[in-house]
Amino acid sequence: MGAQRLSAEPGHRVDLTDASVRLPDAVAPIWDEPIPLPPGAPKPMVWLLGAHGGAGTSTLAQVLAPAAECGRRWPGGHGGQSPFVAVVARETVSGLVRAHELLRQHAAGKGGPSQVVGLITVADRPGRKVPKPIQQTLDLVTSLTAAQWR
């Protein structure tokens, strides 16, 4: 895995080597078998990894084809399943902090063979301006990923 970027300010990124990323205290497990899918369901191209309960992965899995939930575990790359993962979090400070922990776990090389494609955030209060503390946390978290969708 190459260098990751980290910054507390948008547009200002600092290169870090994998060894410099501190592993968070709480880490998500990695699937040690293929992720179960409903009978007849197509293999997803992207897994949705919820950063916390209520992140919105179930709803997103229904509307984003071909995507599926990976049950709050990193895909293990078994059975030819896709390694691509989008981390999903609510736009709350606690939700974004948990997403940050997952992205740090992955940057530290502890997310299995998965490849993070980006962060999907779900508005906690749709239609309202994002409060400054949440926006600042979001800026920090998105600096660890190549893309962010709202």
LOLUMGU-362589 format. One record per residue: residue in three letters; x, y, z of N, C-alpha, C in turn. Coordinates in steps of 0.02 Angstrom, whole numbers, plus 32768, in hexadecimal, padded with zeros to 4 digits. Example, Ala and Ser with C-alpha at 12.3 -4.5 7.8 and 13.67 -1.06 7.14 Angstrom:
BEGIN
ALA82947EE4818682677F1F818682947F5B8186 SER82827F90816282AC7FCB816582858002818A 
This chain:
BEGIN
MET802A7FC68000800080008000802C803E8000 GLY801A80717FDB804280AE7FD6803780DD800F ALA805281188009804C814A803D800481638042 GLN7FEF8172807E7FAD818F808A7FB781D98097 ARG7F8081FE80917F838245809E7F58825580DB LEU7F6E828381057F49829781407F4E82E18148 SER7F168300815A7F15834781657ED78359818C ALA7EDB838E81B47EA083A781D67E8183E081AE GLU7EA383F6817A7E8A842E81527E7F8416810A PRO7E46842A80EB7E3B841780A67E7284338079 GLY7E86840B80497EB98422801A7F00841E8033 HIS7F0B841180737F4E840C808F7F5983C480A3 ARG7F8483A1807F7F8F835A808C7FD8834C809B VAL7FE3831F80C88026830B80DC802E82C180CD ASP806482AD80AC806F8266809E8086824280DD LEU8069820780E7807C81DC811F808E81988103 THR80BE8176812180CC8131810D809F81058137 ASP809580C7811F806A80988143807F808F818C ALA80C0808F819880DA808381DC80C880BC820B SER80B980F781F180AC8130821C80628135822F VAL8037810B82147FF0810D82247FE480E48263 ARG7FCC810482987FBE80E182D67F7D80BB82D1 LEU7F7E807B82E27F43805182E17F1280688316 PRO7ED2807183057EA1808683387E96804F836C ASP7E7B806383A57E6E803383DB7E3A7FFF83C6 ALA7E05801483A37DD17FE7838C7DDB7FD98342 VAL7DDF7F9A83307DE87F8882EA7DAE7F5A82D4 ALA7D9D7F5E82947D697F3282797D897EF08265 PRO7D677EB982707D827E78825B7D817E71820F ILE7DA27E3D81F77DA57E2D81B07D827DEA81A5 TRP7D587DE681717D377DA881617D6B7D718154 ASP7D617D3681727D8E7CFE81657D6F7CCA8136 GLU7D397CDE81167D167CB580E47CF27CE580B4 PRO7CD67CCD807D7CB07CFA80527C767D1B8077 ILE7C687D5980687C317D7C80887BF07D5E806E PRO7BC37D49809B7B847D2A80847B587D5C805E LEU7B3A7D4480287B0C7D6C80007ACA7D457FFB PRO7A937D697FF17A537D467FE77A577D1A7FA9 PRO7A317CE37FA97A327CB77F6E7A207CDD7F2E GLY7A477CD17EFA7A3B7CF17EBA7A537D397EB4 ALA7A6D7D557EEA7A857D9A7EE87AC67D9E7EC1 PRO7ACE7DD17E977B0D7DD87E727B467DEB7EA1 LYS7B837DD97E8E7BBC7DED7EB67BC47E397EB1 PRO7BCA7E5B7EE97BD27EA47EE67C177EB87ECD MET7C1A7EF27EAE7C5A7F0E7E9A7C797F367ED3 VAL7C4E7F517EFF7C657F7A7F377C417F647F76 TRP7C677F5D7FAB7C4A7F4D7FED7C407F8E8013 LEU7C0A7F9280397BFC7FCB80647C0B7FB780AB LEU7C3D7FD880C87C537FC9810D7C398001813A GLY7C087FF181627BEC802281917C1D803181C9 ALA7C28807181D47C568085820A7C36807B824E HIS7BF4807782507BCF8072828F7B88805C827F GLY7B63804782B17B1D803582A67AF680738290 GLY7AC8806A82617AA080A282497AC380CE8216 ALA7AFA80B681FA7B1F80DE81C97AF980E68188 GLY7ACE80B781777AA780BB813A7ABB80898105 THR7AE2805681177AF9802680E57ABF7FFD80C7 SER7A8C7FEC80EE7A547FC580D47A307FEB809D THR7A21802A80AA79FF805380787A2A805D803B LEU7A6A806C80457A968076800C7A9E80377FE2 ALA7AA17FFD80037AA87FBE7FDE7A6B7FB27FB1 GLN7A327FCB7FC479F57FC27F9B79F57FF17F5F VAL7A15802A7F647A12805B7F2D7A5380617F04 LEU7A8980477F1D7AC9804A7EF97ADA80057EDE ALA7ACD7FFB7EA07ADE7FBB7E827B1F7FC37E5C PRO7B497F947E5C7B497F567E827B727F5D7EC2 ALA7B517F6D7EF87B727F737F3A7B4D7F487F6C ALA7B707F347FA17B517F0C7FD67B747F1B8018 GLU7B507F0E804D7B6D7F1680907B9F7EDE809E CYS7BD27EEE80C57C027EBA80D97C007EAD8124 GLY7BC97EC281447BBD7EAE81897BEE7EC981BC ARG7C077F0581B37C347F2681E27C767F0081EC ARG7C897EDA81B87CCA7EB881B67CEA7EC88173 TRP7D2B7ECA81717D4F7ED481337D497E958108 PRO7D407E9C80C77D407E61809B7D847E3F809E GLY7D837DFD809D7DC17DD780A07DDC7DC2805D GLY7DB77DD180277DCD7DBF7FE47DC37D757FD4 HIS7D957D557FF67D897D0D7FEC7D567D027FB5 GLY7D5C7CC97F947D2B7CB57F617D267CE47F26 GLY7D5C7D077F167D5A7D357EDE7D317D737EE9 GLN7D207D827F287CF87DBD7F367D227DFD7F2E SER7D017E337F1D7D217E737F117D477E8B7F4E PRO7D827EA97F447DA77EC67F7B7D947F0E7F89 PHE7D697F2C7F5F7D5A7F737F647D277F837F9A VAL7D387FB67FC37D0F7FC87FFD7D0480137FFE ALA7CC78027800E7CB7806C801E7CA2806D8067 VAL7CC38096808F7CB0809E80D57C7580CE80D8 VAL7C4380BD81017C0580E581057BFD80FD814D ALA7BEE813E81547BE4815B81977BB181938195 ARG7B8E819D81CC7B6281D681D47B8D821481E0 GLU7B73824D81CD7B97828B81D87B8A82A5821F THR7BA58280824E7BA7829482947BF0828E82A9 VAL7C0482B182DE7C4982AC82F37C5A82648305 SER7C2E8243832B7C3D81FE833F7C3F81CF8303 GLY7C1281D882D27C1381AE82977C5281B9826D LEU7C6781F782677CA3820682407CE281EF8263 VAL7CE281F382A57D1C81D982CB7D23818E82C0 ARG7CEC816B82C07CEF812282B37D078114826C ALA7CF0813C823B7D08813481F77D53814081F3 HIS7D6A817282187DB28182821B7DD981478236 GLU7DBE8126826A7DDF80EB82867DE580B38252 LEU7DAF80A7822C7DB1807381F87DE4808581C3 LEU7DE680C381AE7E1680D7817A7E5D80D48194 ARG7E6880E381D37EAB80DC81F17EBE809281F6 GLN7E8E806782077E9B801F820A7EB2800881C5 HIS7E8F801C81917EA28009814D7EE68025813A ALA7EF28064814A7F33808481397F6D8062815D ALA7F5F804581977F92802281BD7F9D7FDA81A4 GLY7F787FC8816F7F807F8581527F5A7F4F8177 LYS7F287F62819F7F037F3281C87EBB7F2B81B1 GLY7EAE7F3781707E6B7F3081547E667EF78123 GLY7E947EC881287E937E8F80FA7EA67EA580B3 PRO7E937E7E80827EA57E8D803D7E787EC1801B SER7E4B7EDF80427E1B7F0E80257E3D7F4E800E GLN7E1C7F707FE07E337FB07FC57DFB7FE37FCF VAL7E0980167FF67DD7804A80037DD280777FC6 VAL7D94807E7FAC7D8980AA7F737D7180EE7F88 GLY7D5980F57FC67D4381367FDD7D188131801B LEU7CFF816B802E7CD3817380687C90818D8050 ILE7C5A816D80677C178186805A7BFC819F809C THR7BE781DF809C7BC881FA80D87B7E820680CD VAL7B5881FA81017B0F820280FF7AFE823B812D ALA7ADA826D81127AC882A8813A7AA082928178 ASP7AB382AC81B17A8E829E81EE7A5082C981F1 ARG7A55830581D67A1D833481D47A17834F818D PRO79F88328816079F4833C811A79D683828111 GLY79F283A680E279D883E980D279F4842180FD ARG7A1B8410812F7A378443815B7A8284488150 LYS7A9C8483815B7AE4848E81547B0984638187 VAL7B41844681717B6A841D819D7B8C844981D1 PRO7B81843B82127BA1846482467BED84628241 LYS7C0E849782567C56849E824F7C7E8464826E PRO7C6E844E82AC7C95841682C87C9083D6829E ILE7C5583CA82817C4D838F82577C7383988216 GLN7C7183D481F97C9683E081BB7CE183D981C6 GLN7CFA83F181FE7D4283EA820D7D5583A08214 THR7D2B837A82367D388332823D7D35831081F9 LEU7D04832381D17CFD8307818D7D3A83168163 ASP7D55835281677D91836481427DCC83388155 LEU7DD3832A81967E0982FF81AD7E0082B88193 VAL7DC4829E819A7DB6825981867DBF824F813A THR7DA6827D81127DAB827580CA7DF2827B80B0 SER7E1E829780D97E65829B80C37E86825680C0 LEU7E67822480DE7E8281E080DD7E6681B580A5 THR7E3F81D280797E2181AB80447E2381D18002 ALA7E2281AD7FCC7E2881CC7F897DE881F07F74 ALA7DAF81DB7F8D7D7081F97F767D3E81FB7FB0 GLN7D0F822A7FAA7CDA822F7FDC7C9982407FB8 TRP7C64821C7FCA7C2282287FAE7BF382367FE6 ARG7BC382637FD97B928275800C7B4D82627FF3 
